[in-house]
């Protein structure tokens, strides 16, 4: 089986992420959305809540699953049997960042291949950071996420 791991903080999971997963299911037998714990970021929404919301989006797609993990992505890929990392690229800045990570992951797990998908043009401007800011200040983010975000406890 061709298993791909789609790792990220997904804080929140966006329509851009959704697009990458859907396109990934055309290339792989299984896609695991892997919510990692980025030690340099403080989460906006709890991992458990995001997992439930993403699972709801893919409830009718048995080839997509959602898992949380800690530690190195390359090690988690090995644990799950994933031989591919699926990543979306919005621009050249993303490529520079992702290329460095892909090289490090390949060093840790030589059997791991990173596959980049170019973001669909209509979704390229979407980022979790921008969505968090809009949401934090009470703005409507419905056009950017595949589910309704809950009210944030310190929402301005």
C-alpha positions as a Markdown table, in Angstrom:
| # | Residue | x | y | z |
|---|---|---|---|---|
| 1 | Unk | 0.0 | 0.0 | 0.0 |
| 2 | Unk | 1.1 | 3.5 | -0.8 |
| 3 | Unk | 0.6 | 5.4 | 2.5 |
| 4 | Unk | 1.2 | 9.1 | 2.7 |
| 5 | Unk | 1.5 | 11.2 | 5.8 |
| 6 | Unk | 0.2 | 14.8 | 5.6 |
| 7 | Unk | 1.9 | 16.4 | 8.7 |
| 8 | Unk | 1.2 | 19.8 | 10.1 |
| 9 | Unk | -0.1 | 21.7 | 13.1 |
| 10 | Unk | -3.5 | 22.3 | 11.2 |
| 11 | Unk | -4.3 | 25.1 | 13.6 |
| 12 | Unk | -6.8 | 25.4 | 12.0 |
| 13 | Unk | -7.2 | 23.0 | 9.1 |
| 14 | Unk | -8.0 | 25.1 | 6.0 |
| 15 | Unk | -9.6 | 24.6 | 2.6 |
| 16 | Unk | -6.1 | 24.6 | 1.2 |
| 17 | Unk | -5.2 | 21.6 | 3.4 |
| 18 | Unk | -8.5 | 20.0 | 2.3 |
| 19 | Unk | -7.5 | 20.5 | -1.3 |
| 20 | Unk | -4.1 | 18.8 | -0.8 |
| 21 | Unk | -5.7 | 15.8 | 1.0 |
| 22 | Unk | -8.3 | 15.3 | -1.7 |
| 23 | Unk | -5.7 | 15.5 | -4.4 |
| 24 | Unk | -3.5 | 13.2 | -2.4 |
| 25 | Unk | -6.2 | 10.5 | -2.3 |
| 26 | Unk | -5.8 | 10.4 | -6.1 |
| 27 | Unk | -2.1 | 9.5 | -5.7 |
| 28 | Unk | -2.0 | 7.3 | -2.6 |
| 29 | Unk | -4.0 | 4.4 | -1.2 |
| 30 | Unk | -4.2 | 6.0 | 2.2 |
| 31 | Unk | -3.6 | 9.5 | 3.5 |
| 32 | Unk | -3.0 | 10.1 | 7.2 |
| 33 | Unk | -3.5 | 13.6 | 8.4 |
| 34 | Unk | -0.9 | 13.8 | 11.1 |
| 35 | Unk | -1.4 | 16.6 | 13.7 |
| 36 | Unk | 2.0 | 17.3 | 15.2 |
| 37 | Unk | 3.0 | 19.2 | 18.2 |
| 38 | Unk | 5.2 | 22.1 | 17.0 |
| 39 | Unk | 7.4 | 23.0 | 20.0 |
| 40 | Unk | 7.8 | 26.6 | 18.7 |
| 41 | Unk | 4.1 | 27.3 | 18.4 |
| 42 | Unk | 1.3 | 27.7 | 21.0 |
| 43 | Unk | -1.9 | 26.2 | 19.7 |
| 44 | Unk | -5.0 | 28.3 | 19.0 |
| 45 | Unk | -7.4 | 25.3 | 19.1 |
| 46 | Unk | -6.8 | 22.1 | 21.0 |
| 47 | Unk | -5.5 | 19.1 | 19.1 |
| 48 | Unk | -8.4 | 16.9 | 20.2 |
| 49 | Unk | -11.0 | 19.4 | 18.9 |
| 50 | Unk | -9.2 | 19.8 | 15.6 |
| 51 | Unk | -9.0 | 16.1 | 15.2 |
| 52 | Unk | -12.8 | 15.7 | 15.6 |
| 53 | Unk | -13.5 | 18.5 | 13.2 |
| 54 | Unk | -11.2 | 17.1 | 10.5 |
| 55 | Unk | -12.6 | 13.5 | 11.1 |
| 56 | Unk | -16.0 | 15.0 | 10.4 |
| 57 | Unk | -15.0 | 16.4 | 7.1 |
| 58 | Unk | -13.6 | 13.0 | 6.0 |
| 59 | Unk | -16.2 | 10.8 | 7.6 |
| 60 | Unk | -17.2 | 9.3 | 4.2 |
| 61 | Unk | -13.7 | 8.8 | 3.0 |
| 62 | Unk | -12.3 | 5.6 | 4.6 |
| 63 | Unk | -8.8 | 6.1 | 3.0 |
| 64 | Unk | -8.3 | 9.3 | 5.1 |
| 65 | Unk | -7.5 | 9.1 | 8.8 |
| 66 | Unk | -6.5 | 11.7 | 11.4 |
| 67 | Unk | -3.8 | 11.0 | 14.1 |
| 68 | Unk | -2.0 | 13.2 | 16.6 |
| 69 | Unk | 1.7 | 12.6 | 17.2 |
| 70 | Unk | 4.7 | 14.0 | 19.1 |
| 71 | Unk | 8.3 | 13.7 | 18.1 |
| 72 | Unk | 9.9 | 13.6 | 14.7 |
| 73 | Unk | 7.7 | 13.4 | 11.7 |
| 74 | Unk | 10.1 | 11.0 | 10.0 |
| 75 | Unk | 9.9 | 8.6 | 13.0 |
| 76 | Unk | 6.1 | 8.8 | 13.0 |
| 77 | Unk | 6.0 | 8.0 | 9.3 |
| 78 | Unk | 8.1 | 4.9 | 10.0 |
| 79 | Unk | 5.6 | 3.9 | 12.9 |
| 80 | Unk | 2.6 | 4.3 | 10.6 |
| 81 | Unk | 4.2 | 2.5 | 7.6 |
| 82 | Unk | 4.0 | 5.7 | 5.5 |
| 83 | Unk | 6.7 | 5.9 | 2.9 |
| 84 | Unk | 5.6 | 9.3 | 1.6 |
| 85 | Unk | 5.2 | 12.8 | 3.1 |
| 86 | Unk | 2.6 | 14.9 | 1.4 |
| 87 | Unk | 3.1 | 18.6 | 1.5 |
| 88 | Unk | 1.4 | 21.6 | -0.2 |
| 89 | Unk | 3.4 | 24.6 | -1.6 |
| 90 | Unk | 1.8 | 28.0 | -1.9 |
| 91 | Unk | 4.8 | 29.9 | -3.0 |
| 92 | Unk | 8.6 | 30.0 | -3.2 |
| 93 | Unk | 8.9 | 30.8 | 0.5 |
| 94 | Unk | 7.1 | 27.6 | 1.3 |
| 95 | Unk | 9.4 | 25.7 | -1.0 |
| 96 | Unk | 12.6 | 27.0 | 0.7 |
| 97 | Unk | 11.2 | 26.0 | 4.1 |
| 98 | Unk | 9.8 | 22.6 | 3.0 |
| 99 | Unk | 12.9 | 21.7 | 1.0 |
| 100 | Unk | 15.0 | 22.0 | 4.1 |
| 101 | Unk | 12.6 | 19.9 | 6.2 |
| 102 | Unk | 12.4 | 17.3 | 3.4 |
| 103 | Unk | 16.2 | 16.9 | 3.4 |
| 104 | Unk | 16.3 | 16.5 | 7.2 |
| 105 | Unk | 13.4 | 13.9 | 7.1 |
| 106 | Unk | 15.2 | 11.9 | 4.4 |
| 107 | Unk | 18.3 | 11.9 | 6.6 |
| 108 | Unk | 16.4 | 10.6 | 9.6 |
| 109 | Unk | 14.3 | 8.1 | 7.5 |
| 110 | Unk | 16.1 | 7.3 | 4.2 |
| 111 | Unk | 13.0 | 5.4 | 2.9 |
| 112 | Unk | 10.8 | 8.5 | 3.2 |
| 113 | Unk | 10.0 | 10.4 | 0.0 |
| 114 | Unk | 8.4 | 13.9 | 0.2 |
| 115 | Unk | 5.8 | 14.7 | -2.5 |
| 116 | Unk | 5.0 | 18.4 | -3.1 |
| 117 | Unk | 1.7 | 19.5 | -4.5 |
| 118 | Unk | 1.3 | 23.0 | -5.8 |
| 119 | Unk | -1.6 | 24.7 | -4.1 |
| 120 | Unk | -4.6 | 25.4 | -6.3 |
| 121 | Unk | -4.4 | 29.1 | -7.3 |
| 122 | Unk | -7.8 | 30.0 | -5.7 |
| 123 | Unk | -6.5 | 28.8 | -2.3 |
| 124 | Unk | -2.9 | 30.0 | -2.4 |
| 125 | Unk | -3.6 | 33.1 | -0.3 |
| 126 | Unk | -5.0 | 31.1 | 2.6 |
| 127 | Unk | -2.9 | 30.5 | 5.7 |
| 128 | Unk | -3.7 | 29.2 | 9.1 |
| 129 | Unk | -2.0 | 32.3 | 10.6 |
| 130 | Unk | -4.3 | 34.7 | 8.7 |
| 131 | Unk | -7.3 | 32.7 | 9.6 |
| 132 | Unk | -6.4 | 32.7 | 13.3 |
| 133 | Unk | -6.1 | 36.5 | 13.3 |
| 134 | Unk | -9.4 | 37.0 | 11.5 |
| 135 | Unk | -11.1 | 34.6 | 13.8 |
| 136 | Unk | -9.5 | 35.9 | 17.0 |
| 137 | Unk | -11.0 | 39.3 | 16.3 |
| 138 | Unk | -14.5 | 38.0 | 15.5 |
| 139 | Unk | -14.2 | 38.0 | 11.7 |
| 140 | Unk | -16.0 | 35.5 | 9.4 |
| 141 | Unk | -13.6 | 32.7 | 8.3 |
| 142 | Unk | -16.3 | 30.5 | 6.7 |
| 143 | Unk | -14.8 | 30.8 | 3.2 |
| 144 | Unk | -11.4 | 29.6 | 4.4 |
| 145 | Unk | -12.2 | 26.5 | 6.5 |
| 146 | Unk | -14.3 | 23.4 | 5.7 |
| 147 | Unk | -16.2 | 23.6 | 9.0 |
| 148 | Unk | -17.5 | 26.2 | 11.5 |
| 149 | Unk | -14.8 | 27.2 | 14.0 |
| 150 | Unk | -16.0 | 27.4 | 17.6 |
| 151 | Unk | -15.8 | 30.7 | 19.4 |
| 152 | Unk | -12.4 | 31.3 | 20.8 |
| 153 | Unk | -12.3 | 31.9 | 24.6 |
| 154 | Unk | -10.4 | 35.3 | 24.5 |
| 155 | Unk | -12.0 | 36.4 | 21.2 |
| 156 | Unk | -11.9 | 40.2 | 21.0 |
